[in-house]
Amino acid sequence: MARRVLLMLAKVMDPKKHEVGGWYMSEKLDGGRCFWDGGLTRGIPTTRVPWAGTINPKTGQPKTKIKAFSTGLWSRYGNPIMAPDWFLNTLPTCPLDGELWAGRGNFQKVMSTVRKDKPVDEQWKQIQFAIFGTPSFVIFTQDGEIKNTNQHTHVVDAMAWVTSECGDRVEDWVCLKGEPSFASELANLNEWVDNFSDTAFMIPQTKLPSNDDEAMAMVMSRKSEVILSGGEGVFLRDPLSVWTPKRVATSLKVKGALDDEGIITGFTSGRETNKGSKLLGLIGALVLDYNGHRLELSGLTNEEREFDQQENRFYAVENPGIQMPEGTQGKMFKTGDKVTFTYRELTDKGIPKEARYERKR
């Protein structure tokens, strides 16, 4: 069975590789990715929904804690989001791809709100559904295996299931047919979404110049503006591209990066993963002290991951994915070394998000 993900994912833009003339540009919001199925599965037991993430990917067994009923609003890993009825009632009867958002810099507030088993009305009044697409439901429900650290689901005959189980609701439901382009999605969203709603809005899209150099200059300028205003970056989409449940190069993210320093206090051992990581016997991550917080830092080359002693390599092979014993050193890194790393933003607890090694001081 072919591999897929639940929702389409973007690649990182490389200015030297990607040409984005004529594409659409929008702000990349720091919210929680979500999908609204138009209300088709609302009230249906979660275990019956074909794309629900009900299996623990680590054990292969049913999760011990599954939200009993679908709300029609899904996280990127196939978990029902327990939004209040009044919030769900305002959403249109069409598929929506977007983010739950509470303004710039409020990622932690959003996550705290949407992960609750019982919604808190006062918290949800600060949340909006920021919409950036309305994918074809036939494409969304296509067969495939979703397998990652957060979800393992075999999606099979999902559209047939929708027709059988949600027949009455389909009558009042609208969806694009075939393989619509992103430009078609935007045109239809303008008809289907009430932009005067307090709960949902379309993320503003800007059409870039057709000239690639002019387009790239506009992208980098807008990225700087957004970051200086406390935002995350920008998002680009090819107007002719078709939504597909994979990570694609027709959807690109352009994020800014902050940097800071920390002191190496230790190392973790690397391991092999189903995503292609081949770090067995090497340093998995540098362990830093960052303002009193423990921070594991990735982004090393294989040469930088070498231990200084052969016995450390043997120990790492036998004990993958754990903290190495005190006294362990690397060929290129020693405990006490100060290193610089990049990161996107700090959590509410002051811990850098998406931290990656940059250089040694």
Residue, then its C-alpha position, 0 to 999 in steps of 0.5 A: m500500500a502506498r505511503r501518504v500523510l493525513l494532510m498535505l505538508a510543505k517543503v522548505m524553500d531553497p532560494k537557489k533551487h525554487e522558482v516561485g514567479g506567479w505563485y501565491m504568498s500568505e503569512k505562515l501562521d503559528g497555530g495548530r494544523c487542522f482539517w474540517d471534513g464539512g461536518l460529515t463525521r460529526g457525532i460518529p464514533t472515532t473508531r469507525v472513521p477510516w482516517a482516525g489515528t486510533i492505533n498506537p504507532k509504537t505498539g501497534q495496539p489500539k490507543t489506551k485513550i481515544k476520544a469517543f466521538s468525532t467532531g468533524l474537526w481533526s488534528r494533523y494526526g487524525n485525532p478529533i479536536m473537541a471544539p464547542d458545538w457553537f464553534l462547529n456550527t459556524l463552519p461551512t459544510c465543505p472540507l477546509d484545510g487550515e490552522l486553529w490560530a489565536g494571533r501571533g505568538n500564541f501557539q502555546k495558548v492554542m495547543s493548550t486549548v485544542r488538546k483538552d478533552k472537554p472544550v472551555d468556551e472562554q478559551w475557544k472564543q479566542i480561537q479562529f479557524a484560518i483557512f488556506g484550502t478546500p481540497s477534493f475529498v476524493i483525494f483526501t480519502q485516497d487509499g494509503e498507509i499513514k505511518n509516523t511517530n504519531q499515527h499509524t493508519h491504513v486508509v482503505d475505501a474511505m470515500a465508499w465509507v463516507t457514502s455509506e455512513c454519511g449519506d444524509r449529510v452529503e446532500d447538504w455538503v459541497c466539495l470540489k470534484g476531480e483534481p482542482s488546482f489551488a487557484s480553483e480552491l481559492a475561487n470556491l472558498n470565496e463563495w463558500v466561506d463567510n469572511f465576516s464570521d468571528t470564527a473562520f476566515m480565509i488567510p489573505q493571499t498575494k499573487l507574486p509577480s511572474n518574474d522569478d527574481e522579482a517574486m523572490a525579492m518580494v518573498m524575502s521582503r515580506k518574510s522580514e516584515v512578518i518576523l519583525s512583527g512577531g510572526e513566523g514567516v511566509f507560505l507559498r503555493d503554486p496556483l496550478s498545483v493539486w492538493t495531495p496528502k504528501r510532502v510536496a515541493t509545490s507548497l513551500k514554507v519560508k521561515g526565519a531563524l533566531d540564534d543563541e548559545g548553550i553549553i554542552t553537558g553531554f550526548t545522546s546515542g543515535r539510532e536507526t529509524n523508519k524515516g531513514s536515520k542511520l545514526l547507530g553508533l554515532i552521537g544522536a544529539l548534543v545535550l546542552d544547558y540552556n539557561g537552566h533548561r536541558l536542550e537536545l540539539s540536532g543538525l550535525t554532520n556524520e563526521e561531527r557525530e563521531f565519538d572520541q573513543q571506540e568503546n563509546r561507539f560500541y556502547a552507543v550501538e548496544n544502547p541506542g537513543i539514550q543519554m551516554p554515560e558521564g565522561t563521554q566525549g566526541k571527536m569534535f565536541k567536548t563537554g563544556d564547549k559553547v555552541t551556537f544554534t538556530y531556532r524558530e521561537l521560544t516556548d512559554k517555558g523559555i525552551p527553543k523550538e526546532a533548535r539545530y546546531e549552527r557552529k562551535r564557538 
